[in-house]
Amino acid sequence: MPTTVQTGMILIDDEPRLTQIIAFKSEPYSGKWRVINGLDGFALDREIRAAGWHVFFMAAEVKVMFFGLIRARKVQDALKRIMAKVRSQNFNCIEVTGIVAKRFLGVPYATVSAHSRHIQQSCQLDDDRRRAGQISGMRAVSSQRMSAISSSS
């Protein structure tokens, strides 16, 4: 897990179909989420469109607050909570849009905010049930490939 979370960072669900179609450098972050290296939201959009796919930007901001000073571990924990919210809506990408430290009556707190994104082949955003089916289908194909690889070894 990278120690530094920054504004503009893009995280993508580690779906085999996405990582095969879109050639970008990434590293594991947390669970099935990966950090895309060297791409901001605009560059990601260009790469995905060049591959014939589409990326959707959700206008609703996802925010998580925590008490205390901004520390790497606290920001990472906040981002995990954001990833859980985004996953529950069946979106497969996140763009971190803010990490802001504040004080209220002398008590420090911070807010981490992000926007959900979704990458898919269709040019119209699929509904929640269809996105859930696509994600579970991609994971089933991935686990079948892994079991075929391990049985042939």
C-alpha positions in Angstrom: 0.0 0.0 0.0 1.5 3.4 -1.0 2.2 5.6 2.0 1.2 8.8 0.3 -2.4 9.5 -0.9 -2.6 12.6 -2.9 -5.3 14.7 -4.5 -5.8 13.6 -8.2 -4.8 10.0 -7.4 -6.8 7.4 -9.4 -7.7 4.0 -8.0 -9.2 1.3 -10.1 -10.8 -2.0 -9.1 -8.5 -4.8 -10.2 -10.7 -6.3 -12.9 -8.8 -8.5 -15.3 -10.7 -7.3 -18.3 -9.9 -3.7 -17.6 -6.2 -4.2 -16.9 -5.9 -6.2 -20.1 -7.6 -3.7 -22.4 -6.2 -0.5 -20.9 -2.4 -0.4 -20.8 -1.4 1.6 -17.8 1.1 1.2 -15.0 -0.4 0.5 -11.6 0.5 -0.9 -8.2 -1.6 -2.7 -5.6 -3.2 -0.4 -3.0 -5.8 -2.2 -0.8 -7.7 -5.4 -1.5 -8.7 -5.5 -5.1 -8.0 -1.8 -5.7 -4.9 -0.6 -7.6 -3.4 2.9 -7.9 -2.8 4.1 -11.5 0.6 5.6 -11.8 1.3 8.7 -13.9 -2.3 9.4 -15.0 -4.7 12.1 -13.8 -8.5 12.0 -14.6 -8.1 13.6 -18.1 -5.2 11.3 -19.1 -7.1 8.3 -17.9 -10.1 9.4 -20.0 -8.0 9.8 -23.1 -6.4 6.3 -22.6 -9.7 4.6 -22.1 -11.4 6.3 -25.1 -8.4 5.4 -27.3 -9.1 1.7 -26.3 -12.7 2.1 -27.5 -14.1 2.2 -24.0 -15.9 4.9 -21.9 -15.3 6.4 -18.5 -18.1 8.1 -16.5 -17.5 10.7 -13.9 -20.1 10.8 -11.1 -20.9 14.3 -10.0 -21.8 13.3 -6.4 -18.9 13.6 -4.1 -18.1 10.8 -1.6 -16.7 12.3 1.7 -15.3 10.7 4.8 -14.2 12.7 7.9 -11.8 11.7 10.7 -10.6 13.4 13.8 -7.0 14.2 14.4 -4.2 15.5 12.3 -3.6 14.3 8.7 -1.5 11.2 9.0 -0.8 8.7 6.2 -2.5 5.9 8.1 -5.7 7.9 8.8 -6.0 9.1 5.2 -5.6 5.5 4.0 -8.3 4.3 6.5 -10.6 7.1 5.2 -9.9 6.0 1.6 -10.8 2.4 2.5 -14.1 3.6 3.8 -14.6 5.6 0.5 -13.7 2.5 -1.5 -16.3 0.5 0.4 -19.0 3.1 -0.4 -18.0 3.1 -4.1 -17.9 -0.7 -4.3 -21.4 -0.9 -2.8 -22.7 1.3 -5.7 -20.8 -1.1 -8.2 -18.5 1.6 -9.6 -15.0 0.4 -10.6 -12.9 3.6 -10.3 -12.2 6.4 -7.8 -10.5 9.8 -8.2 -9.4 11.4 -5.0 -10.4 15.1 -5.2 -9.6 16.5 -1.8 -7.8 16.1 1.5 -8.5 19.0 3.7 -7.4 19.7 7.3 -9.7 21.8 9.5 -10.4 22.7 13.1 -13.6 23.1 15.1 -13.3 24.6 18.6 -9.6 23.7 18.5 -10.2 20.1 17.6 -8.4 19.0 14.4 -10.2 17.0 11.9 -9.8 16.2 8.2 -12.1 15.4 5.3 -11.1 13.1 2.4 -13.3 13.4 -0.7 -13.4 11.5 -3.9 -15.6 11.1 -7.0 -16.7 7.8 -8.3 -15.9 6.9 -11.9 -17.0 3.9 -13.9 -15.2 2.3 -16.9 -17.2 0.2 -19.3 -17.6 -0.6 -23.0 -21.0 0.8 -23.5 -21.4 4.6 -24.1 -24.5 4.7 -21.8 -24.0 4.2 -18.0 -25.3 0.8 -17.0 -27.8 0.6 -14.1 -26.7 -0.7 -10.7 -27.8 -4.3 -11.3 -26.0 -4.5 -14.6 -22.8 -3.0 -13.2 -23.0 -5.6 -10.4 -23.4 -8.4 -12.9 -20.5 -7.2 -15.0 -18.2 -7.0 -12.0 -19.1 -10.4 -10.6 -18.8 -11.9 -14.1 -15.3 -10.5 -14.5 -14.2 -11.9 -11.2 -15.6 -15.3 -12.0 -13.6 -15.3 -15.3 -10.5 -14.3 -13.4 -10.9 -17.1 -10.8 -11.5 -19.6 -13.6 -8.3 -18.5 -15.3 -6.3 -18.7 -12.0 -7.6 -22.2 -11.3 -6.8 -23.3 -14.8 -3.2 -21.9 -14.4 -2.7 -23.6 -11.1 -4.0 -27.0 -12.3 -1.8 -26.9 -15.4 1.3 -26.3 -13.2 
